């Protein structure tokens, strides 16, 4: 049995959870998970396989373990530590921002003084920010979670499988907008405008499944007071619990994903679908839901639907249209593809 270490001491608990969920059925790999306390507190796990870690101890923890492969779930900080790991071990990195992964020292230097100055100075002076591209270059493999991003050195790491077996019947059309309610990465102004323009229609519910604050929260409160009685809005002013997220995602008839295609990470420009994956893709697969994306979003996946002008009519049609997610995204099928990908890196 081959041994893997999966390290997540920074950000993406949901990706770590996805890896744990799929690998629990593997008979070919044994995985140890090195999580920071912040990450450990966010995942459901068998404590025997989870080792509490941080940037100060991870190098010592790996020293005598003889892993066949080390996977780093996020390299957005602790660059000096991760560079040491990639130089010493057979390491693969899950890459979330392809342009950031190759950003020059000059690009990073300019970004330090644009926002979050104290935090970014810390990354520069204490965590080896300018080694960031070196970490990615030194790694044995770079992994992406969206097959559309595969090119050059980037290999596909399939993690998402469909967990929901049966569609939950709803009395009213339920449209879920998953993700933090912020204008920064999704066009919520467009969503508000579209809902506000709805006239006489069937009963429906719009669920903003992410924490709303500031301007967006005020808009949601105002919008909920002005709508007809047959149009309902659910929103959250606090962080959405895992239980609430699961409940509403299972209940959804369709996901509405108003992705703003142009975004940035560390002031380095990124493009959803081309250099960056949206988490809504994994949401759609995991819960087996149609997802309506902006018409300009590049995707060849059959369950990602380009938005039409009459989007509400589109929602009604999708509610009554079936799609067999288990054909391509059953747990067994995804696991087989994942194990093949891991074996190709271990060689």
Helices and strands as residue ranges (DSSP letters): E 2-8, H 13-23, E 29-35, H 37-40, G 47-49, E 50-52, H 58-62, E 69-72, H 79-88, E 91-94, H 98-101, H 105-112, H 117-126, G 129-131, H 132-138, E 141-144, G 147-149, E 154-156, E 173-178, H 188-196, E 204-211, H 214-226, E 231-236, H 242-251, E 254-257, E 262-265, E 268-271, H 279-287, E 291-293, E 304-306, H 311-319, H 326-329, H 331-346
